[in-house]
Every structure is written in structure tokens, then in C-alpha cells.
């Protein structure tokens, strides 16, 4: 094999490794941009968040999940929400959520979520979030948009 052929093979292998790495990272992580102020002061409008894709969360985790009441159109459509988990399956339902749900304990496969800001659309308004609706858990903030 000539030097040029070896260099070409090395470049091809390197490109393949990069592509495979990108696909693996993309399947496990997402970048989400915050819209609104329901998680202030932790996250603010325009922040970009690194999200580890998973359907499991713990109390205290900031999570991204499918919006139960999607609204808006085109670029203004709000498909995902960012909130903090305040109770998981088996935990007592927090008192402020009791008007929204009838259970005393969070059922299997469900989460109770709250925004960090006092004014937030969260489980007090729409009840439980199904674990299957999670995109994932927020790992880090990248900063403003």
C-alpha cells in the first residue's frame, strides 16, 4: 500500500469514526432552547440546555417533556416544556397539585413537575407528566441564545 493510499484510508477511517461518534452523541443528547421565564432564575429565555435523552428522572431534576397542550404555529409552536421534577412514582402528591389529581400517591410511570418561577404552567394546571413523554434530563446550560 502506498503512502497516499494509507493516508486516504486513514482519512476515511477518521471520517467514519467522526460520523459514528456524531450519531451516537445525537442519539443520547439534545440541545434545547428555553422559551419563556417559567424556570427563572435557573434558566432564562434564550438559554440553550444540554439534555441527556432518558425517560427516567429523580426529584430535583430539571426535565424536558412533551407539552401536554401544544400551542402556537410554525416557529412559535411550543412542543416541549422545561420544568423541575417535584415528585415521582410512589411519592406523596404535593399539596399544591391535589386540586388537579385525585391520587394521594403519584402512580407508576408518572411525574409531578413545577416551574422554578412562581408563575408557571405545570402539574398544578395539567396534572401528571408521563415518563414516556420525557425527552430527557437537563445536564448543563450552554448560555443565552
Secondary structure as the mmCIF struct_conf table of DSSP 4:
data_model
#
loop_
_struct_conf.conf_type_id
_struct_conf.id
_struct_conf.beg_label_comp_id
_struct_conf.beg_label_asym_id
_struct_conf.beg_label_seq_id
_struct_conf.end_label_comp_id
_struct_conf.end_label_asym_id
_struct_conf.end_label_seq_id
HELX_RH_AL_P HELX_RH_AL_P1 UNK A 3 UNK A 28
STRN STRN1 UNK A 29 UNK A 33
BEND BEND1 UNK A 36 UNK A 37
TURN_TY1_P TURN_TY1_P1 UNK A 38 UNK A 42
BEND BEND2 UNK A 43 UNK A 43
TURN_TY1_P TURN_TY1_P2 UNK A 45 UNK A 46
STRN STRN2 UNK A 48 UNK A 53
BEND BEND3 UNK A 55 UNK A 55
TURN_TY1_P TURN_TY1_P3 UNK A 59 UNK A 60
STRN STRN3 UNK A 62 UNK A 71
HELX_RH_3T_P HELX_RH_3T_P1 UNK A 74 UNK A 76
STRN STRN4 UNK A 78 UNK A 88
TURN_TY1_P TURN_TY1_P4 UNK A 89 UNK A 90
BEND BEND4 UNK A 91 UNK A 91
STRN STRN5 UNK A 92 UNK A 92
HELX_LH_PP_P HELX_LH_PP_P1 UNK A 93 UNK A 94
HELX_RH_3T_P HELX_RH_3T_P2 UNK A 95 UNK A 97
TURN_TY1_P TURN_TY1_P5 UNK A 98 UNK A 100
BEND BEND5 UNK A 104 UNK A 104
STRN STRN6 UNK A 105 UNK A 105
HELX_LH_PP_P HELX_LH_PP_P2 UNK A 106 UNK A 107
TURN_TY1_P TURN_TY1_P6 UNK A 108 UNK A 109
STRN STRN7 UNK A 110 UNK A 114
BEND BEND6 UNK A 116 UNK A 119
BEND BEND7 UNK A 122 UNK A 122
HELX_RH_AL_P HELX_RH_AL_P2 UNK A 123 UNK A 126
STRN STRN8 UNK A 129 UNK A 130
HELX_RH_3T_P HELX_RH_3T_P3 UNK A 131 UNK A 133
STRN STRN9 UNK A 134 UNK A 143
#
